[in-house]
């Protein structure tokens, strides 16, 4: 009967159980990113393409330098299908190298400047990269690695007049590789094709439908695909892209000043990061002039409402999608004249994520429950919909035997269409498990099995419920706690380890990693030493916010880990040392307020108390109101009250 149901659904080409994005013209699927960049350069070569601090470059010059890089790489033997690592400081040069690799027809593997060398080597080896583009400042760190390293300085100084501008790249060739956390303890590389990237960029630009003069700002790392929306959206549409430095992106008042001074039109950002930046003295200036895109983690209706109150004319767009479907495949714009949720509230059951509006922040919009459904009062959904597919994509919510589920019924999200990735590098079994034959498409098309639990509401929009496995989002990054635990267990000083993702301040939309460790026999284990060893092996967002040392891990009667018996974060603390002097007292009060603690001592460590880069923004903003000026760098280097004071 299940198979019969599926057959009947498939025979209905536009089934109500399947959400299709608009059909794209066939031409779009034959283009690659380099085509879009060159078209922008031809249209307006003098237009500013990239802005980084005091530096800027035009589209004509960007295209010329990218040609130079591509020619040098092609002459060095780089070909379509090859993978080239990209490890450079943030700046215009980084994006020139990226464009050059694309023009050479190869795939870039972006690595953040702060990536530990050990993890960098793991990713490059796993991807069988033919080489790495770096710079003179970083290349000495790779001495003895055996890698083929090209420096940006050398690539840009080659003046061969016979430039080989482009290779024979096809839409199905790999365009980039993004590494995400893996449950096996090894990161896994997602491979996206040139055609899928070009299709995504044009689809998202069509969905955004922006004014011609709207500029864009990128705050996220190039090592994750969150920023691809605006990075390639700007380059493909010929707009100026503001590339903000790490210091600017994590300074609430500095960020607000920059956005206001440059009248930035479009911003994409993780909701938690945005909420922290809104601690600025002039929070409305944090927001863009035209459109705010949020993605990377769940967005709360309360944050949407705050944005509306601060800048009513700013469009708010929720953008969802795993890396395996090219950045993001679903969007939902929260219209100004609608409730910031996607449910027909008066017909919902209370168990589907509704709360009385009075239980949340003061709201200007909500829905009155009708008699006979819910108790009288104003209601708001606690879920902001992730929406409907972009052009060329499709989304299905299916049960365990691949049947579409009904409205308001939970199922697993499958994503089909032109944006589906090629697969995982060197992992054919995992690729076959996650990329399955599309039950609603022909010609051997595949769908990605996301592992995300979704439901379709009465308005036909998809709402995210949670993960079907242990994968979580931390600061906008996908993280498998099991990978962090395996890294801990590989340390000789650790006998047992467990890593959990726990809510920050009981806010389920914001998670932090907490690790519980038991020392090996005879080993001396300290939090500082563990944190140092993890920082050398993992990116910073995977280093647990709190590390708790235990004599043993609690077990159930069946011998399994008893998660409920683990101590709550913050319970295990150093002996209290009272702050000394006015500065320490003010800082201690600010820390206690932000970290939701009764008191903070002079020698307490910010990260051991549960601090992270997002919470540091609140610390900086509130300290400034007390007359204390701090930078994120200072807070990360001086991690106790006494050191900071």
Secondary structure, DSSP 8 states (H G I E B T S, - for coil): -HHHHHHHHHHSTT-TTEEE-----GGGGG--HHHHHHHHHHH-TTSEEEEETTEEEEHHHHHHHHHHHHHHHHHTT--TT-EEEEE--SSHHHHHHHHHHHHTT-EEEEE-TT--HHHHHHHHHHTT-SEEEE-HHHHGGGTTS---EEEHHHHHH---SS--------TTSEEEEEEE--TTSS-EEEEEEHHHHHHHHHHHHHHH---TT--EEE-S-TTSSTTHHHHHHHHHHT--EEE--HHHHT-HHHHHHHHHHHT--EEEE-HHHHHHHTTSTTGGGGS-SSEEEEESS---HHHHHHHHHH-TTSEEEEEE--GGGSS--EEEE--TTS-SS-S-GGG--GGGTEEEGGGSS--S--EE--TTSS-SSEEEES----BEE-TTEEEEEE-TTS-B--TT--EEEEEEETT---EETT-HHHHHHHEEE-TT-STT-EEEEEEEEEEE-TTS-EEEEEESSSEEEETTEEEEHHHHHHHHHTSTTEEEEEEEEEEETTEEEEEEEEEEEEE-TT----HHHHHHHHHTTS-GGGS-SEEEEESS--B-TTSSB-GGGS--TTSS--------HHHHHHHHHHHHHHHT-S---TT-BTTTTT--HHHHHHHHHHHHHTT----HHHHHHS-BHHHH-
